[in-house]
Amino acid sequence: MAAGGNNRSRLLLVILLVTSLFLITLDLRGVSLTKGSRNATQSVLAPIQRGFSDFFSPVGNFFSDIKNFGKTKSEVKDLKAENAKLKTQLVINADIQGQLAKLKGVLNLAGRGGFKVVAARVIGRGSASTFSQTITIDAGSSDGVSKDMTVMSDVGLVGVVKAVSSSSAIVLLMSDPTFRIGVRIAGSQSVGVLQGEGSSHYNLQLLDAAGTINHHDVILSLGSDNNHPFVPGIPIGYVSSVDHKNASLTQTATVTGYSDLNGLGVVSVILQAPAGDPKDSLVPKPTPTATIYVTSSAKPDTATVNSTLKPSPLPTSTLKKATK
Amino acid sequence: MSWSRAGISALFLLFIFVLQEAAISKVNLPIGGFSLYLAVLLGLMALEDRSGAIVLGFIGGLILDLSPSVESPVGKWAFVLTIIGYIFSTNRESIGDFTQRPVAFVFFTALGSVLTLLAFLFIGLLLGENNGSVWHNFATVFGNGIWTLIFSPILLPLLVKWRALTLTSRERQ
């Protein structure tokens, strides 16, 4: 009896494995049935995700906030000051205020590049078990969004539209390991390929053997044929470290992205790019960083204050304090 | 495993899948994140006989293949989870009744979650997919195992009770 049961289960195993392999083969051959099933699921899930998005947005980053809280005393001090400001804003409705600010930034950047865009709210994230890094946005084919469109935030590139339903779309984030984009270095015009690494850092490989990469170089998208999937001139990030390997033919570097892909609230999908290349017009303007040094003197109640202004490669301004 | 229970289990897994995609994945847990769906599926598979575990693995894998955020081909999760279902059921027979050994049940489910993700990565390599950086994959697999270990003691007793409700009178005997 037991042997009979074992044989039955083995036969069942073989049948189901062959069925799975058959499905994999169909999918790899591009049969629309398999792709259609995922689009149907997305259509069903999108309204539910939208509902949960409003409910989960205050608690979504709870654990990461705990992890980062209290790294340094100065950070805590800054955060407390910032928190006081935020509390005031919360009375009005911090969530809507933040989304409006992001939307303004997104439209500002899109406007500078002359892009025709549609703004969208992030309503879902890729599951932790799928290994792919995606977000779901609440704009779909009814808003003019189609596959292979560039998606950007208020500071730079976010990813590319992977799948579209009538009211939502899946965006493959640029941090996904399968993500690759042709890029150029602002200023030097050297071209290369940028690849996602699963984090906020990206691997850049130059295609030009004579080209050089420098620290803090700004990386922009190179653009594709007919602007699909990528439009040219979108800021991606800046070079945070250059690899000095004598053995490799071309130079490689690590790039830190401008967009915080974990904290995306509002993004915009580029529906139409301008006729000409925006060149380097979208390169973030260096914001001066104010550094204030306070030196105490021998006399009581007196101190010397020296301040200096330095341009920063980041599109944000920071205030450092040094007290002696 | 009866047809009716296979159907009920599939509907239950579909509900958990929607919950995972719409809610659980919105919570940014540190080190990788937690897959409620995998934990529930592996918990149910551990309670089934050999054929039941294989069928549940296949159904569960097919549902996971429908996830719009999955980049891999349709059928890959079904393939991986069918194999895991078989491995689960053969090893389960040597351990005995899990309802009497809750600690073993928790560890078995957490280990199963790690094994499933590793098998998924391995099959991906065989299919020529780019799995990304080793460190990122390690964090996802390890994180999932840890979170499954943490949440399973709450989850698994509920699963045992739910399964008892779906058993037919013949299966109870």
Interface residues (C-beta under 8 A of the other chain):
Chain A: G5 N6 R8 S9 L12 L13 L16 L17 T19 S20 L21 F22 L23 I24 T25 L26 D27 L28 T34 S37 R38 N39 T41 Q42 L45 I48 Q49 G51 F52 S53 F55 F56 S57 V59 G60 N61 F62 F63 S64 K67 G124 R125 G126 S127 A128 S129 T130 F131 S132 T134 T136 A163 I170 L172 D176 P177 T178 G196 E197 G198 S199 N262
Chain B: V18 Q20 E21 A22 A23 I24 S25 K26 V27 N28 L29 P30 G32 G33 F34 S35 Y37 L38 R50 S51 I54 V55 G57 F58 G61 L64 D65 L66 S67 P68 S69 V70 E71 S72 P73 V74 G75 K76 A78 F79 T82 I83 Y86 S89 L117 F120 L121 G124 L127 E129 N130 N131 G132 S133 W135 H136 N137 T140 G143 N144
